[in-house]
């Protein structure tokens, strides 16, 4: 099974959970929670949010 990570906070997403979002241009985003999904929709940047993991 492929390991997927949240596109916003970089956490590992367990198989069968989370949400996949695909844009019209073919870009695919994976989200572990609605909290991460909403932060992307609001235009927030990961490096400015303290609870999001940086890098690893």
CHARMM-style PDB file with segment names, atoms N, HN, CA, C and O in Angstrom:
ATOM      1  N   UNK     1       0.843  -1.187   0.000  1.00  0.00      PROA
ATOM      2  CA  UNK     1       0.000   0.000   0.000  1.00  0.00      PROA
ATOM      3  C   UNK     1       0.887   1.248   0.000  1.00  0.00      PROA
ATOM      4  O   UNK     1       1.911   1.299   0.681  1.00  0.00      PROA
ATOM      5  N   UNK     2       0.488   2.213  -0.747  1.00  0.00      PROA
ATOM      6  HN  UNK     2      -0.345   2.172  -1.300  1.00  0.00      PROA
ATOM      7  CA  UNK     2       1.235   3.463  -0.857  1.00  0.00      PROA
ATOM      8  C   UNK     2       1.011   4.339   0.379  1.00  0.00      PROA
ATOM      9  O   UNK     2      -0.119   4.490   0.845  1.00  0.00      PROA
ATOM     10  N   UNK     3       2.086   4.907   0.899  1.00  0.00      PROA
ATOM     11  HN  UNK     3       3.003   4.784   0.520  1.00  0.00      PROA
ATOM     12  CA  UNK     3       1.969   5.807   2.047  1.00  0.00      PROA
ATOM     13  C   UNK     3       1.576   7.189   1.541  1.00  0.00      PROA
ATOM     14  O   UNK     3       2.271   7.770   0.707  1.00  0.00      PROA
ATOM     15  N   UNK     4       0.476   7.708   2.039  1.00  0.00      PROA
ATOM     16  HN  UNK     4      -0.089   7.236   2.716  1.00  0.00      PROA
ATOM     17  CA  UNK     4       0.021   9.035   1.628  1.00  0.00      PROA
ATOM     18  C   UNK     4       0.179   9.995   2.796  1.00  0.00      PROA
ATOM     19  O   UNK     4      -0.004   9.627   3.956  1.00  0.00      PROA
ATOM     20  N   UNK     5       0.522  11.225   2.467  1.00  0.00      PROA
ATOM     21  HN  UNK     5       0.671  11.524   1.525  1.00  0.00      PROA
ATOM     22  CA  UNK     5       0.694  12.263   3.475  1.00  0.00      PROA
ATOM     23  C   UNK     5      -0.253  13.413   3.180  1.00  0.00      PROA
ATOM     24  O   UNK     5      -0.572  13.693   2.024  1.00  0.00      PROA
ATOM     25  N   UNK     6      -0.693  14.067   4.229  1.00  0.00      PROA
ATOM     26  HN  UNK     6      -0.434  13.840   5.167  1.00  0.00      PROA
ATOM     27  CA  UNK     6      -1.586  15.220   4.096  1.00  0.00      PROA
ATOM     28  C   UNK     6      -0.841  16.334   3.359  1.00  0.00      PROA
ATOM     29  O   UNK     6       0.322  16.614   3.649  1.00  0.00      PROA
ATOM     30  N   UNK     7      -1.515  16.956   2.417  1.00  0.00      PROA
ATOM     31  HN  UNK     7      -2.460  16.729   2.181  1.00  0.00      PROA
ATOM     32  CA  UNK     7      -0.901  18.015   1.617  1.00  0.00      PROA
ATOM     33  C   UNK     7      -0.670  19.287   2.416  1.00  0.00      PROA
ATOM     34  O   UNK     7       0.110  20.141   1.995  1.00  0.00      PROA
ATOM     35  N   UNK     8      -1.330  19.433   3.560  1.00  0.00      PROA
ATOM     36  HN  UNK     8      -1.964  18.739   3.902  1.00  0.00      PROA
ATOM     37  CA  UNK     8      -1.159  20.632   4.375  1.00  0.00      PROA
ATOM     38  C   UNK     8      -0.230  20.400   5.560  1.00  0.00      PROA
ATOM     39  O   UNK     8       0.764  21.112   5.705  1.00  0.00      PROA
ATOM     40  N   UNK     9      -0.530  19.423   6.407  1.00  0.00      PROA
ATOM     41  HN  UNK     9      -1.337  18.845   6.288  1.00  0.00      PROA
ATOM     42  CA  UNK     9       0.248  19.254   7.644  1.00  0.00      PROA
ATOM     43  C   UNK     9       1.306  18.162   7.554  1.00  0.00      PROA
ATOM     44  O   UNK     9       2.115  18.021   8.471  1.00  0.00      PROA
ATOM     45  N   UNK    10       1.323  17.384   6.470  1.00  0.00      PROA
ATOM     46  HN  UNK    10       0.666  17.499   5.725  1.00  0.00      PROA
ATOM     47  CA  UNK    10       2.330  16.366   6.206  1.00  0.00      PROA
ATOM     48  C   UNK    10       2.227  15.155   7.132  1.00  0.00      PROA
ATOM     49  O   UNK    10       3.210  14.431   7.289  1.00  0.00      PROA
ATOM     50  N   UNK    11       1.081  14.913   7.744  1.00  0.00      PROA
ATOM     51  HN  UNK    11       0.282  15.501   7.616  1.00  0.00      PROA
ATOM     52  CA  UNK    11       0.883  13.718   8.567  1.00  0.00      PROA
ATOM     53  C   UNK    11       0.575  12.521   7.671  1.00  0.00      PROA
ATOM     54  O   UNK    11       0.055  12.682   6.566  1.00  0.00      PROA
ATOM     55  N   UNK    12       0.896  11.331   8.149  1.00  0.00      PROA
ATOM     56  HN  UNK    12       1.318  11.201   9.047  1.00  0.00      PROA
ATOM     57  CA  UNK    12       0.578  10.110   7.413  1.00  0.00      PROA
ATOM     58  C   UNK    12      -0.921   9.863   7.514  1.00  0.00      PROA
ATOM     59  O   UNK    12      -1.504   9.970   8.593  1.00  0.00      PROA
ATOM     60  N   UNK    13      -1.543   9.531   6.380  1.00  0.00      PROA
ATOM     61  HN  UNK    13      -1.070   9.444   5.503  1.00  0.00      PROA
ATOM     62  CA  UNK    13      -2.978   9.273   6.336  1.00  0.00      PROA
ATOM     63  C   UNK    13      -3.180   7.761   6.309  1.00  0.00      PROA
ATOM     64  O   UNK    13      -2.635   7.073   5.446  1.00  0.00      PROA
ATOM     65  N   UNK    14      -3.958   7.247   7.250  1.00  0.00      PROA
ATOM     66  HN  UNK    14      -4.401   7.805   7.952  1.00  0.00      PROA
ATOM     67  CA  UNK    14      -4.257   5.819   7.310  1.00  0.00      PROA
ATOM     68  C   UNK    14      -5.117   5.420   6.114  1.00  0.00      PROA
ATOM     69  O   UNK    14      -5.962   6.200   5.674  1.00  0.00      PROA
ATOM     70  N   UNK    15      -4.908   4.204   5.580  1.00  0.00      PROA
ATOM     71  HN  UNK    15      -4.221   3.571   5.938  1.00  0.00      PROA
ATOM     72  CA  UNK    15      -5.737   3.748   4.458  1.00  0.00      PROA
ATOM     73  C   UNK    15      -7.221   3.724   4.842  1.00  0.00      PROA
ATOM     74  O   UNK    15      -7.583   3.267   5.926  1.00  0.00      PROA
ATOM     75  N   UNK    16      -8.060   4.215   3.953  1.00  0.00      PROA
ATOM     76  HN  UNK    16      -7.766   4.586   3.072  1.00  0.00      PROA
ATOM     77  CA  UNK    16      -9.502   4.238   4.204  1.00  0.00      PROA
ATOM     78  C   UNK    16      -9.977   5.484   4.909  1.00  0.00      PROA
ATOM     79  O   UNK    16     -11.168   5.611   5.194  1.00  0.00      PROA
ATOM     80  N   UNK    17      -9.077   6.410   5.201  1.00  0.00      PROA
ATOM     81  HN  UNK    17      -8.110   6.306   4.970  1.00  0.00      PROA
ATOM     82  CA  UNK    17      -9.469   7.649   5.867  1.00  0.00      PROA
ATOM     83  C   UNK    17      -9.013   8.834   5.033  1.00  0.00      PROA
ATOM     84  O   UNK    17      -8.320   8.664   4.030  1.00  0.00      PROA
ATOM     85  N   UNK    18      -9.392  10.013   5.439  1.00  0.00      PROA
ATOM     86  HN  UNK    18      -9.955  10.152   6.254  1.00  0.00      PROA
ATOM     87  CA  UNK    18      -8.964  11.221   4.752  1.00  0.00      PROA
ATOM     88  C   UNK    18      -9.810  11.543   3.538  1.00  0.00      PROA
ATOM     89  O   UNK    18     -10.836  10.910   3.291  1.00  0.00      PROA
ATOM     90  N   UNK    19      -9.372  12.526   2.792  1.00  0.00      PROA
ATOM     91  HN  UNK    19      -8.538  13.040   2.993  1.00  0.00      PROA
ATOM     92  CA  UNK    19     -10.108  12.987   1.631  1.00  0.00      PROA
ATOM     93  C   UNK    19      -9.140  13.323   0.507  1.00  0.00      PROA
ATOM     94  O   UNK    19      -8.076  13.893   0.747  1.00  0.00      PROA
ATOM     95  N   UNK    20      -9.509  12.969  -0.717  1.00  0.00      PROA
ATOM     96  HN  UNK    20     -10.373  12.506  -0.912  1.00  0.00      PROA
ATOM     97  CA  UNK    20      -8.719  13.267  -1.900  1.00  0.00      PROA
ATOM     98  C   UNK    20      -9.433  14.387  -2.652  1.00  0.00      PROA
ATOM     99  O   UNK    20     -10.644  14.324  -2.870  1.00  0.00      PROA
ATOM    100  N   UNK    21      -8.684  15.402  -3.045  1.00  0.00      PROA
ATOM    101  HN  UNK    21      -7.701  15.453  -2.868  1.00  0.00      PROA
ATOM    102  CA  UNK    21      -9.237  16.515  -3.814  1.00  0.00      PROA
ATOM    103  C   UNK    21      -8.408  16.681  -5.076  1.00  0.00      PROA
ATOM    104  O   UNK    21      -7.189  16.839  -5.006  1.00  0.00      PROA
ATOM    105  N   UNK    22      -9.067  16.647  -6.235  1.00  0.00      PROA
ATOM    106  HN  UNK    22     -10.057  16.519  -6.292  1.00  0.00      PROA
ATOM    107  CA  UNK    22      -8.370  16.791  -7.512  1.00  0.00      PROA
ATOM    108  C   UNK    22      -8.869  18.045  -8.213  1.00  0.00      PROA
ATOM    109  O   UNK    22     -10.074  18.235  -8.377  1.00  0.00      PROA
ATOM    110  N   UNK    23      -7.949  18.893  -8.622  1.00  0.00      PROA
ATOM    111  HN  UNK    23      -6.970  18.740  -8.488  1.00  0.00      PROA
ATOM    112  CA  UNK    23      -8.299  20.101  -9.371  1.00  0.00      PROA
ATOM    113  C   UNK    23      -8.470  19.769 -10.843  1.00  0.00      PROA
ATOM    114  O   UNK    23      -8.094  18.685 -11.289  1.00  0.00      PROA
ATOM    115  N   UNK    24      -9.024  20.682 -11.581  1.00  0.00      PROA
ATOM    116  HN  UNK    24      -9.329  21.562 -11.218  1.00  0.00      PROA
ATOM    117  CA  UNK    24      -9.224  20.482 -13.015  1.00  0.00      PROA
ATOM    118  C   UNK    24      -7.909  20.338 -13.774  1.00  0.00      PROA
ATOM    119  O   UNK    24      -7.846  19.662 -14.800  1.00  0.00      PROA
ATOM    120  N   UNK    25      -6.859  20.981 -13.259  1.00  0.00      PROA
ATOM    121  HN  UNK    25      -6.911  21.530 -12.425  1.00  0.00      PROA
ATOM    122  CA  UNK    25      -5.561  20.913 -13.941  1.00  0.00      PROA
ATOM    123  C   UNK    25      -4.801  19.615 -13.644  1.00  0.00      PROA
ATOM    124  O   UNK    25      -3.687  19.434 -14.134  1.00  0.00      PROA
ATOM    125  N   UNK    26      -5.384  18.712 -12.851  1.00  0.00      PROA
ATOM    126  HN  UNK    26      -6.289  18.859 -12.453  1.00  0.00      PROA
ATOM    127  CA  UNK    26      -4.762  17.430 -12.563  1.00  0.00      PROA
ATOM    128  C   UNK    26      -3.984  17.379 -11.267  1.00  0.00      PROA
ATOM    129  O   UNK    26      -3.451  16.325 -10.921  1.00  0.00      PROA
ATOM    130  N   UNK    27      -3.899  18.487 -10.533  1.00  0.00      PROA
ATOM    131  HN  UNK    27      -4.332  19.343 -10.814  1.00  0.00      PROA
ATOM    132  CA  UNK    27      -3.209  18.514  -9.246  1.00  0.00      PROA
ATOM    133  C   UNK    27      -4.039  17.757  -8.216  1.00  0.00      PROA
ATOM    134  O   UNK    27      -5.243  17.988  -8.100  1.00  0.00      PROA
ATOM    135  N   UNK    28      -3.408  16.861  -7.473  1.00  0.00      PROA
ATOM    136  HN  UNK    28      -2.431  16.674  -7.567  1.00  0.00      PROA
ATOM    137  CA  UNK    28      -4.107  16.047  -6.480  1.00  0.00      PROA
ATOM    138  C   UNK    28      -3.651  16.448  -5.085  1.00  0.00      PROA
ATOM    139  O   UNK    28      -2.452  16.570  -4.833  1.00  0.00      PROA
ATOM    140  N   UNK    29      -4.599  16.654  -4.177  1.00  0.00      PROA
ATOM    141  HN  UNK    29      -5.573  16.555  -4.381  1.00  0.00      PROA
ATOM    142  CA  UNK    29      -4.324  16.970  -2.781  1.00  0.00      PROA
ATOM    143  C   UNK    29      -4.950  15.897  -1.912  1.00  0.00      PROA
ATOM    144  O   UNK    29      -6.054  15.427  -2.190  1.00  0.00      PROA
ATOM    145  N   UNK    30      -4.244  15.511  -0.860  1.00  0.00      PROA
ATOM    146  HN  UNK    30      -3.348  15.893  -0.634  1.00  0.00      PROA
ATOM    147  CA  UNK    30      -4.769  14.586   0.138  1.00  0.00      PROA
ATOM    148  C   UNK    30      -4.872  15.341   1.452  1.00  0.00      PROA
ATOM    149  O   UNK    30      -3.947  16.061   1.831  1.00  0.00      PROA
ATOM    150  N   UNK    31      -5.998  15.181   2.151  1.00  0.00      PROA
ATOM    151  HN  UNK    31      -6.749  14.597   1.843  1.00  0.00      PROA
ATOM    152  CA  UNK    31      -6.195  15.849   3.432  1.00  0.00      PROA
ATOM    153  C   UNK    31      -6.551  14.831   4.500  1.00  0.00      PROA
ATOM    154  O   UNK    31      -7.357  13.930   4.267  1.00  0.00      PROA
ATOM    155  N   UNK    32      -5.936  14.980   5.693  1.00  0.00      PROA
ATOM    156  HN  UNK    32      -5.281  15.712   5.882  1.00  0.00      PROA
ATOM    157  CA  UNK    32      -6.194  14.061   6.796  1.00  0.00      PROA
ATOM    158  C   UNK    32      -7.455  14.454   7.561  1.00  0.00      PROA
ATOM    159  O   UNK    32      -8.081  13.607   8.198  1.00  0.00      PROA
ATOM    160  N   UNK    33      -7.831  15.736   7.502  1.00  0.00      PROA
ATOM    161  HN  UNK    33      -7.322  16.424   6.984  1.00  0.00      PROA
ATOM    162  CA  UNK    33      -9.003  16.200   8.238  1.00  0.00      PROA
ATOM    163  C   UNK    33      -9.609  17.416   7.551  1.00  0.00      PROA
ATOM    164  O   UNK    33      -9.004  18.013   6.661  1.00  0.00      PROA
ATOM    165  N   UNK    34     -10.795  17.761   7.974  1.00  0.00      PROA
ATOM    166  HN  UNK    34     -11.287  17.275   8.696  1.00  0.00      PROA
ATOM    167  CA  UNK    34     -11.447  18.948   7.420  1.00  0.00      PROA
ATOM    168  C   UNK    34     -10.725  20.215   7.871  1.00  0.00      PROA
ATOM    169  O   UNK    34     -10.804  21.246   7.203  1.00  0.00      PROA
ATOM    170  N   UNK    35     -10.023  20.142   9.002  1.00  0.00      PROA
ATOM    171  HN  UNK    35      -9.960  19.304   9.545  1.00  0.00      PROA
ATOM    172  CA  UNK    35      -9.234  21.273   9.488  1.00  0.00      PROA
ATOM    173  C   UNK    35      -8.160  21.655   8.465  1.00  0.00      PROA
ATOM    174  O   UNK    35      -7.975  22.833   8.160  1.00  0.00      PROA
ATOM    175  N   UNK    36      -7.462  20.658   7.945  1.00  0.00      PROA
ATOM    176  HN  UNK    36      -7.611  19.701   8.193  1.00  0.00      PROA
ATOM    177  CA  UNK    36      -6.425  20.916   6.938  1.00  0.00      PROA
ATOM    178  C   UNK    36      -7.038  21.378   5.622  1.00  0.00      PROA
ATOM    179  O   UNK    36      -6.514  22.283   4.973  1.00  0.00      PROA
ATOM    180  N   UNK    37      -8.140  20.763   5.231  1.00  0.00      PROA
ATOM    181  HN  UNK    37      -8.566  20.027   5.758  1.00  0.00      PROA
ATOM    182  CA  UNK    37      -8.808  21.130   3.989  1.00  0.00      PROA
ATOM    183  C   UNK    37      -9.280  22.588   4.028  1.00  0.00      PROA
ATOM    184  O   UNK    37      -9.119  23.315   3.048  1.00  0.00      PROA
ATOM    185  N   UNK    38      -9.846  23.006   5.126  1.00  0.00      PROA
ATOM    186  HN  UNK    38      -9.976  22.415   5.922  1.00  0.00      PROA
ATOM    187  CA  UNK    38     -10.334  24.378   5.266  1.00  0.00      PROA
ATOM    188  C   UNK    38      -9.197  25.394   5.309  1.00  0.00      PROA
ATOM    189  O   UNK    38      -9.345  26.504   4.798  1.00  0.00      PROA
ATOM    190  N   UNK    39      -8.074  25.034   5.907  1.00  0.00      PROA
ATOM    191  HN  UNK    39      -7.954  24.132   6.322  1.00  0.00      PROA
ATOM    192  CA  UNK    39      -6.929  25.942   5.939  1.00  0.00      PROA
ATOM    193  C   UNK    39      -6.385  26.201   4.543  1.00  0.00      PROA
ATOM    194  O   UNK    39      -5.966  27.320   4.245  1.00  0.00      PROA
ATOM    195  N   UNK    40      -6.384  25.194   3.687  1.00  0.00      PROA
ATOM    196  HN  UNK    40      -6.724  24.285   3.929  1.00  0.00      PROA
ATOM    197  CA  UNK    40      -5.952  25.383   2.302  1.00  0.00      PROA
ATOM    198  C   UNK    40      -6.959  26.266   1.572  1.00  0.00      PROA
ATOM    199  O   UNK    40      -6.567  27.152   0.812  1.00  0.00      PROA
ATOM    200  N   UNK    41      -8.247  26.036   1.794  1.00  0.00      PROA
ATOM    201  HN  UNK    41      -8.565  25.317   2.411  1.00  0.00      PROA
ATOM    202  CA  UNK    41      -9.289  26.840   1.150  1.00  0.00      PROA
ATOM    203  C   UNK    41      -9.209  28.306   1.572  1.00  0.00      PROA
ATOM    204  O   UNK    41      -9.544  29.197   0.791  1.00  0.00      PROA
ATOM    205  N   UNK    42      -8.768  28.558   2.801  1.00  0.00      PROA
ATOM    206  HN  UNK    42      -8.495  27.835   3.435  1.00  0.00      PROA
ATOM    207  CA  UNK    42      -8.625  29.922   3.292  1.00  0.00      PROA
ATOM    208  C   UNK    42      -7.325  30.583   2.837  1.00  0.00      PROA
ATOM    209  O   UNK    42      -7.116  31.773   3.070  1.00  0.00      PROA
ATOM    210  N   UNK    43      -6.456  29.812   2.189  1.00  0.00      PROA
ATOM    211  HN  UNK    43      -6.626  28.845   2.000  1.00  0.00      PROA
ATOM    212  CA  UNK    43      -5.214  30.362   1.669  1.00  0.00      PROA
ATOM    213  C   UNK    43      -4.092  30.438   2.683  1.00  0.00      PROA
ATOM    214  O   UNK    43      -3.136  31.191   2.497  1.00  0.00      PROA
ATOM    215  N   UNK    44      -4.198  29.671   3.748  1.00  0.00      PROA
ATOM    216  HN  UNK    44      -4.975  29.060   3.899  1.00  0.00      PROA
ATOM    217  CA  UNK    44      -3.143  29.678   4.761  1.00  0.00      PROA
ATOM    218  C   UNK    44      -1.938  28.874   4.303  1.00  0.00      PROA
ATOM    219  O   UNK    44      -2.067  27.941   3.511  1.00  0.00      PROA
ATOM    220  N   UNK    45      -0.776  29.240   4.804  1.00  0.00      PROA
ATOM    221  HN  UNK    45      -0.672  29.998   5.448  1.00  0.00      PROA
ATOM    222  CA  UNK    45       0.478  28.602   4.436  1.00  0.00      PROA
ATOM    223  C   UNK    45       0.946  27.748   5.615  1.00  0.00      PROA
ATOM    224  O   UNK    45       0.867  28.178   6.766  1.00  0.00      PROA
ATOM    225  N   UNK    46       1.435  26.533   5.325  1.00  0.00      PROA
ATOM    226  HN  UNK    46       1.499  26.185   4.390  1.00  0.00      PROA
ATOM    227  CA  UNK    46       1.852  25.593   6.366  1.00  0.00      PROA
ATOM    228  C   UNK    46       2.909  26.184   7.287  1.00  0.00      PROA
ATOM    229  O   UNK    46       2.835  26.001   8.502  1.00  0.00      PROA
ATOM    230  N   UNK    47       3.873  26.877   6.744  1.00  0.00      PROA
ATOM    231  HN  UNK    47       3.933  27.026   5.757  1.00  0.00      PROA
ATOM    232  CA  UNK    47       4.972  27.373   7.575  1.00  0.00      PROA
ATOM    233  C   UNK    47       4.538  28.452   8.571  1.00  0.00      PROA
ATOM    234  O   UNK    47       5.281  28.763   9.502  1.00  0.00      PROA
ATOM    235  N   UNK    48       3.352  29.021   8.389  1.00  0.00      PROA
ATOM    236  HN  UNK    48       2.748  28.768   7.633  1.00  0.00      PROA
ATOM    237  CA  UNK    48       2.866  30.042   9.325  1.00  0.00      PROA
ATOM    238  C   UNK    48       1.911  29.489  10.380  1.00  0.00      PROA
ATOM    239  O   UNK    48       1.494  30.217  11.281  1.00  0.00      PROA
ATOM    240  N   UNK    49       1.567  28.220  10.276  1.00  0.00      PROA
ATOM    241  HN  UNK    49       1.906  27.629   9.544  1.00  0.00      PROA
ATOM    242  CA  UNK    49       0.661  27.599  11.226  1.00  0.00      PROA
ATOM    243  C   UNK    49       1.489  26.759  12.180  1.00  0.00      PROA
ATOM    244  O   UNK    49       2.211  25.864  11.741  1.00  0.00      PROA
ATOM    245  N   UNK    50       1.401  27.027  13.472  1.00  0.00      PROA
ATOM    246  HN  UNK    50       0.814  27.754  13.828  1.00  0.00      PROA
ATOM    247  CA  UNK    50       2.283  26.406  14.458  1.00  0.00      PROA
ATOM    248  C   UNK    50       2.038  24.905  14.636  1.00  0.00      PROA
ATOM    249  O   UNK    50       2.987  24.165  14.889  1.00  0.00      PROA
ATOM    250  N   UNK    51       0.788  24.435  14.510  1.00  0.00      PROA
ATOM    251  HN  UNK    51       0.017  25.036  14.304  1.00  0.00      PROA
ATOM    252  CA  UNK    51       0.491  23.026  14.778  1.00  0.00      PROA
ATOM    253  C   UNK    51       0.852  22.104  13.606  1.00  0.00      PROA
ATOM    254  O   UNK    51       0.923  20.889  13.789  1.00  0.00      PROA
ATOM    255  N   UNK    52       1.078  22.650  12.420  1.00  0.00      PROA
ATOM    256  HN  UNK    52       1.021  23.638  12.271  1.00  0.00      PROA
ATOM    257  CA  UNK    52       1.419  21.808  11.262  1.00  0.00      PROA
ATOM    258  C   UNK    52       2.887  21.404  11.320  1.00  0.00      PROA
ATOM    259  O   UNK    52       3.748  22.196  11.704  1.00  0.00      PROA
ATOM    260  N   UNK    53       3.156  20.173  10.938  1.00  0.00      PROA
ATOM    261  HN  UNK    53       2.457  19.530  10.626  1.00  0.00      PROA
ATOM    262  CA  UNK    53       4.531  19.667  10.947  1.00  0.00      PROA
ATOM    263  C   UNK    53       5.312  20.272   9.798  1.00  0.00      PROA
ATOM    264  O   UNK    53       4.814  20.402   8.680  1.00  0.00      PROA
ATOM    265  N   UNK    54       6.516  20.628  10.092  1.00  0.00      PROA
ATOM    266  HN  UNK    54       6.921  20.522  11.001  1.00  0.00      PROA
ATOM    267  CA  UNK    54       7.389  21.225   9.075  1.00  0.00      PROA
ATOM    268  C   UNK    54       8.274  20.141   8.488  1.00  0.00      PROA
ATOM    269  O   UNK    54       9.084  19.565   9.214  1.00  0.00      PROA
ATOM    270  N   UNK    55       8.153  19.847   7.222  1.00  0.00      PROA
ATOM    271  HN  UNK    55       7.495  20.316   6.632  1.00  0.00      PROA
ATOM    272  CA  UNK    55       9.032  18.881   6.569  1.00  0.00      PROA
ATOM    273  C   UNK    55       8.630  17.447   6.786  1.00  0.00      PROA
ATOM    274  O   UNK    55       7.677  16.981   6.162  1.00  0.00      PROA
ATOM    275  N   UNK    56       9.317  16.732   7.643  1.00  0.00      PROA
ATOM    276  HN  UNK    56      10.091  17.110   8.150  1.00  0.00      PROA
ATOM    277  CA  UNK    56       9.129  15.295   7.847  1.00  0.00      PROA
ATOM    278  C   UNK    56       7.706  14.983   8.133  1.00  0.00      PROA
ATOM    279  OT1 UNK    56       7.357  13.820   8.332  1.00  0.00      PROA
TER     280      UNK     56
END
